[in-house]
């Protein structure tokens, strides 16, 4: 079974379509190689860039089989899971980097952090991020955050004729260059840590799944959770940013600037979307 949202994402490029066509054979080959039997894949709005299913080892142990489609931002997930070694992520039990395949520790009961009220999510996400942040090993191959910003800048610039507020977008693009260069310190980042990527587990109360590691400014890592708390962010961005930055022990002004840059200039289909928030973040402090 292929979840429809994954199928839609996979049809966007030829490379992904070819990956999707190979997927049934790849799953079968991995089941044989890793001595597992996979069940029906998880089919939720969170799972759009990978085929993910519960599986069982020959000894009865419950695990998770994940096969990621070609996806540039998530290219280094396997390397990140190796670097974090289960602290505070799910453990990587086996991997095939060429196939983008992972055999992962299974979170039980696996309840998403989204089950908690957002205000209770804040300290959990902040605590996990502070543990995620660490110096990468010498000789690491993780990409700098500036590379992701350059990719976004190129994509946004290609749609310049559709910008609804060119001055706002240009200011966001300027910050995509300035903020990585002015970071007070750089660390290994998750970049996509929000409540949907945190699951309740037995080994620890909460574990991180689906990291997309880059190396850069820790203040950037605050933004993904903030953008997943959209109503609170729209209602009082200054107060929410100050609260979350305080939990993270990072500079609130840098979090505000990163949030503004993303709201103003991150690539999107509809350039009317996000501009009201960008204007609030441009003047809020």
Protein Blocks (a to p, Z undefined) as FASTA:
>chain_A
ZZfklmmmmmmpmklmmmmmmmmmmmmmmmmmnopadddddddfklmmbccdddddfkop
acddddddddfklmmmmmmmmmnnopacdcdfbdcfknopacdddddehiafklpcfklm
mmmmmmmmmmmpccddehiabdcfklmmmmmmmmmmmmmmmpfblmlmmmmmmmmmmmmm
mpmbdcddeklacfklcccdfkbmbdcehiacddddfklmmmmmmmmmmmlmmmmmmlmm
mmmmmmnopafklmmmmmmmmmmmgccfblmgoklmmmmmmmgZZ
